[in-house]
C-alpha cells in the first residue's frame, strides 16, 4: 500500500507541475505575457516551477520529519515548510526573470512575490502531500442507509454489523452498540435491501463489510466479525459464506 501511495504521490506531483506550467504559460503572470512569446513562456515557467518545486519539496520534507515540529498538525508543518521554501524560491523567480525577461523585478518585490509563491505552493502542497493511510489500513466505506435504519435511534449514524433473533425481537449490533427491534427476521432482511450481507443461520444475519473470516472447529463453523464476535454458521449457508470470506 505504501508503494502504491508513493506512486500516486508522484503522479500528483506531475499533475500539479503540468497544470501550473500550462496555466502560467497561457496567462503569463508578472508581465511575461507581454514580454515573451507563448513558447518562451512555456520554457521560462517550466524551469521556474521545476526549481521552485524542488525547493518546496526540500522545505516540506524537512518540516514533516523535524522532531521539533512533530507536535503540530500535518497541515501546519506543510505550511511551515512552504514558508521556508518560498524564501529561496523568490530568489529563483527574480533571477530567472532578469535572465529571460528583463530587470523588471528587483529585491523590493520580495514581500509581494514571497506571499504569492507561498500561497500557490501551499495549495499545491496540500494536494501533493496528503497523508498516506497507515500500513494495512483501508479507508472504510461510508455506511449504507436502508429502510431498517429508521427503526434505530439516530438511525442515520448506525453502521450495522449483525442481526440476531431473540423471541420476537431482533438484536441489532452496530458500531455504536446494541438495540432491540420488534420485527421478524424476514421483514428485517427485506428492509435491509441495499446493504450487502448474508443470512448465516436461521437466527443470524451479518453485514458483508464486517465479515472477517469463517472458521471451523469441531465440525462447527463460525463467522468472525469485525467487532471480535463470532456467530454460528449453519450448513445451509456455509458454502456461500465461506466463498465470500475468501
C-alpha positions, 0 to 999 in steps of 0.5 A, a space after each residue: 500500500 505504501 508503494 502504491 501511495 508513493 506512486 500516486 504521490 508522484 503522479 500528483 506531483 506531475 499533475 500539479 507541475 503540468 497544470 501550473 506550467 500550462 496555466 502560467 504559460 497561457 496567462 503569463 503572470 508578472 508581465 511575461 505575457 507581454 514580454 515573451 512569446 507563448 513558447 518562451 513562456 512555456 520554457 521560462 515557467 517550466 524551469 521556474 516551477 521545476 526549481 521552485 518545486 524542488 525547493 518546496 519539496 526540500 522545505 516540506 520534507 524537512 518540516 514533516 520529519 523535524 522532531 521539533 515540529 512533530 507536535 503540530 498538525 500535518 497541515 501546519 508543518 506543510 505550511 511551515 515548510 512552504 514558508 521556508 521554501 518560498 524564501 529561496 524560491 523568490 530568489 529563483 523567480 527574480 533571477 530567472 526573470 532578469 535572465 529571460 525577461 528583463 530587470 523588471 523585478 528587483 529585491 523590493 518585490 520580495 514581500 509581494 512575490 514571497 506571499 504569492 509563491 507561498 500561497 500557490 505552493 501551499 495549495 499545491 502542497 496540500 494536494 501533493 502531500 496528503 497523508 498516506 493511510 497507515 500500513 494495512 489500513 483501508 479507508 472504510 466505506 461510508 455506511 449504507 442507509 436502508 429502510 431498517 435504519 429508521 427503526 434505530 435511534 439516530 438511525 442515520 449514524 448506525 453502521 450495522 454489523 449483525 442481526 440476531 433473533 431473540 423471541 420476537 425481537 431482533 438484536 441489532 449490533 452496530 458500531 455504536 452498540 446494541 438495540 432491540 427491534 420488534 420485527 421478524 427476521 424476514 421483514 428485517 432482511 427485506 428492509 435491509 435491501 441495499 446493504 450487502 450481507 448474508 443470512 448465516 443461520 436461521 437466527 443470524 444475519 451479518 453485514 458483508 463489510 464486517 465479515 472477517 473470516 469463517 472458521 471451523 472447529 469441531 465440525 462447527 463453523 463460525 463467522 468472525 466479525 469485525 467487532 471480535 464476535 463470532 456467530 454460528 454458521 449453519 450448513 445451509 449457508 456455509 458454502 456461500 459464506 465461506 466463498 465470500 470470506 475468501 
